[in-house]
């Protein structure tokens, strides 16, 4: 059972987002529990109750909101959970700041349901969605200094060996969604956009096992499942 939290105060937008999420998860054959929050206090109460969320969809400007500070606080509380910002603002600088603060994606409220579904597919497949071409999800200074966890390193090692998400999940005894959540956190920490770039960054860091250093990683795609 996958858990998604929709944090949006406007009933019509909240219902539309929920509909997209339900369609997407049903198409993947995933059982879903969709939680809702209509204010910032409800958001953090929900996260305190359920810290094993698989996805958070966040309106930055709900009642009681502190804007991007809430995103940073959520990242600290649930570092492995992808957080996608849903906003009426389509300003490039806001998008860049949200990505730098650790968002796994930024979706404008003017986006169609089909386009929103495609954006969420990117995130669920372990990528980072940006609404404007040419934006790289550059890591913030805090993220750049944040070390990979032992589990994230284990995921990267298996990825470098050519393992798929399903193989990684089986080897580490975790779910596919958890693997994708780890990948989102890895991309954010390394300041890269694809899995192939993550492997290159991992290789350059010197943390990759010697037996994998000379391997050909060119076949690793950005959204390998």
Secondary structure, DSSP 8 states (H G I E B T S, - for coil): -EEEEEE-S-HHHHHHHHHHHHHHHHHTT--EEEEEESBHHHHHHHHHH----SEEEEETTSBT--THHHHHHHHHH-TTSEEEEEES---HHHHHHHHHTT-SEEEETTS-HHHHHHHHHHHHTT--B-SSTT------HHHHHS---HHHHHHHHHHHTT--HHHHHHHHT--HHHHHHHHHHHHHHHT-SSHHHHHHHHHHHT-S-HHHHTS--TT--TT--
